[in-house]
Amino acid sequence: MVKTKAIHYINSQKGSDNLKTKNTTFASISISGNRAAWWMNIKLENFKKDWNIVLVGAHELIWLKIPANTFINLEKHFRIWEAKNAVNLVISSDPQDRYLHDLSSGGSDVDFKSFIVEKFPISEELKSNSKKSVLKPSHLKKEYTSSTSVPELKTKSQEQEIIKQDQTNITFEKLFASHLKEANNIILQDPWIRLPYQFNNLLEFCVMLGNLNNPGKIINLKVISWNLKEFLNQSKDCFEEIAANVKEMGINLTYSLEKHHDRYIETNNRCKIILGRGLDIFEKREGRFSIGDVDQRWRKCKPCEITYITRNF
């Protein structure tokens, strides 16, 4: 269903023209990983006036209205996408998991149920009218016979893990193991492996890889990182010490000190993982003795997003 059709339907049901394309945000359910949610961006200035949100569910349209200036300090409530000058919302569509709460990392778990104006069942006629006809681009209008091979399309799938402030029960194994299990050539680019605890994160990442490895097999791990010039030799010492320690686990760790910005993991099994914070996802540990020192599940996390891209070719 498209935005204009949903707005027209609600207005016709209410006998008014309250909803317009210029005062309404529209979203359909998207699936990312195991999470079903409505994903959207709303310009910051739109919160200064009455703003409508129309959500398309499986069997209903949900009309929400946020009165003007309900949220004064937006950064205290939501994740701000500065490049777009907008609020980034991920509103849960799962009735069993924080339904209609904002799941965005960096947000304050705002519950949007109080803003519901009305719900409208989607009729079968509306469903049928909303189906899009698929047209072939003119340059693809080629007839294929049974003996003609159809070109294979290169596709990719994408998932996302959103980690909230102070969230626990997160480990490198949960985040990465299933995506790295069959890989034997891995590149980790993280410019912020500089401090002792960050090198410890790298060591724990290597241990996770070693535990996935089959006996007698070698995993080649190349780490690309950086440090200030006066500390480059110190970084080299740390990388070489870790490389020597993980060798017996079948990890062949090499490193390169290059100045880059992006943080990611890329493998030879068609997987790329975009790391919002690199491996530095855990908050500083408290006290001299902490369970989190020996078990990542007990560590509190920093808010971040991790995106998994799998190329299906």
SULFENZI-V209204 format. One record per pair of residues at least 6 apart in sequence whose C-alpha atoms are under 7 Angstrom apart, sorted by sequence separation. I is the first residue (numbers start at 1). J is the second residue. If there is no record, write none. Layout:
I & J
I & J
This chain:
11 & 17
30 & 36
31 & 37
55 & 61
56 & 62
80 & 86
81 & 87
92 & 98
93 & 99
103 & 109
193 & 199
266 & 272
292 & 298
11 & 18
29 & 36
30 & 37
54 & 61
55 & 62
80 & 87
81 & 88
92 & 99
93 & 100
102 & 109
265 & 272
266 & 273
291 & 298
292 & 299
11 & 19
29 & 37
30 & 38
54 & 62
55 & 63
79 & 87
80 & 88
92 & 100
101 & 109
102 & 110
265 & 273
29 & 38
54 & 63
78 & 87
79 & 88
91 & 100
92 & 101
101 & 110
102 & 111
264 & 273
265 & 274
28 & 38
53 & 63
54 & 64
91 & 101
92 & 102
101 & 111
243 & 253
264 & 274
27 & 38
53 & 64
91 & 102
92 & 103
100 & 111
101 & 112
263 & 274
264 & 275
7 & 19
27 & 39
52 & 64
53 & 65
90 & 102
91 & 103
100 & 112
263 & 275
7 & 20
27 & 40
52 & 65
89 & 102
90 & 103
100 & 113
263 & 276
51 & 65
52 & 66
90 & 104
264 & 278
50 & 65
51 & 66
89 & 104
263 & 278
50 & 66
51 & 67
4 & 21
50 & 67
282 & 299
283 & 300
49 & 67
50 & 68
282 & 300
283 & 301
49 & 68
282 & 301
283 & 302
48 & 68
49 & 69
281 & 301
282 & 302
47 & 68
48 & 69
281 & 302
47 & 69
3 & 26
79 & 104
79 & 105
24 & 51
25 & 52
26 & 53
27 & 54
28 & 55
29 & 56
79 & 106
277 & 304
23 & 51
24 & 52
25 & 53
26 & 54
27 & 55
28 & 56
29 & 57
78 & 106
79 & 107
276 & 304
23 & 52
24 & 53
25 & 54
26 & 55
27 & 56
28 & 57
78 & 107
276 & 305
77 & 107
78 & 108
221 & 251
275 & 305
276 & 306
77 & 108
181 & 212
219 & 250
220 & 251
221 & 252
222 & 253
223 & 254
224 & 255
225 & 256
226 & 257
275 & 306
193 & 225
218 & 250
219 & 251
220 & 252
221 & 253
222 & 254
223 & 255
224 & 256
225 & 257
226 & 258
274 & 306
275 & 307
77 & 110
172 & 205
191 & 224
192 & 225
194 & 227
217 & 250
218 & 251
219 & 252
220 & 253
221 & 254
222 & 255
223 & 256
224 & 257
225 & 258
226 & 259
273 & 306
274 & 307
184 & 218
185 & 219
186 & 220
187 & 221
188 & 222
189 & 223
190 & 224
191 & 225
192 & 226
218 & 252
224 & 258
273 & 307
274 & 308
173 & 208
184 & 219
185 & 220
186 & 221
187 & 222
188 & 223
189 & 224
190 & 225
191 & 226
273 & 308
172 & 208
184 & 220
185 & 221
186 & 222
187 & 223
188 & 224
189 & 225
272 & 308
273 & 309
272 & 309
271 & 309
272 & 310
203 & 242
210 & 249
271 & 310
206 & 246
210 & 250
270 & 310
271 & 311
44 & 85
194 & 235
210 & 251
270 & 311
43 & 85
44 & 86
43 & 86
44 & 87
42 & 86
43 & 87
41 & 86
42 & 87
41 & 87
42 & 88
41 & 88
40 & 88
41 & 89
40 & 89
66 & 115
39 & 89
40 & 90
65 & 115
39 & 90
64 & 115
65 & 116
38 & 90
39 & 91
64 & 116
65 & 117
37 & 90
38 & 91
63 & 116
64 & 117
37 & 91
38 & 92
63 & 117
37 & 92
38 & 93
63 & 118
36 & 92
37 & 93
62 & 118
63 & 119
36 & 93
62 & 119
105 & 162
36 & 94
61 & 119
62 & 120
104 & 162
105 & 163
106 & 164
60 & 119
61 & 120
105 & 164
106 & 165
60 & 120
61 & 121
60 & 121
61 & 122
59 & 121
60 & 122
59 & 122
191 & 259
191 & 260
191 & 261
190 & 263
189 & 263
190 & 264
189 & 264
188 & 264
189 & 265
188 & 265
187 & 265
188 & 266
201 & 279
186 & 265
187 & 266
186 & 266
187 & 267
186 & 267
185 & 267
186 & 268
198 & 280
185 & 268
183 & 267
184 & 268
183 & 268
183 & 269
182 & 269
190 & 278
179 & 271
171 & 296
33 & 159
170 & 296
171 & 297
32 & 159
33 & 160
170 & 297
32 & 160
169 & 297
1 & 130
168 & 297
169 & 298
168 & 298
168 & 299
168 & 300
167 & 300
168 & 301
166 & 300
167 & 301
166 & 301
165 & 301
166 & 302
165 & 302
164 & 302
165 & 303
164 & 303
163 & 303
164 & 304
163 & 304
162 & 304
163 & 305
162 & 305
161 & 305
162 & 306
160 & 305
161 & 306
160 & 306
161 & 307
160 & 307
159 & 307
160 & 308
159 & 308
158 & 308
159 & 309
158 & 309
157 & 309
158 & 310
156 & 309
157 & 310
156 & 310
157 & 311
156 & 311
155 & 311
156 & 312
155 & 312
154 & 312
155 & 313
154 & 313
106 & 303
105 & 303
105 & 304
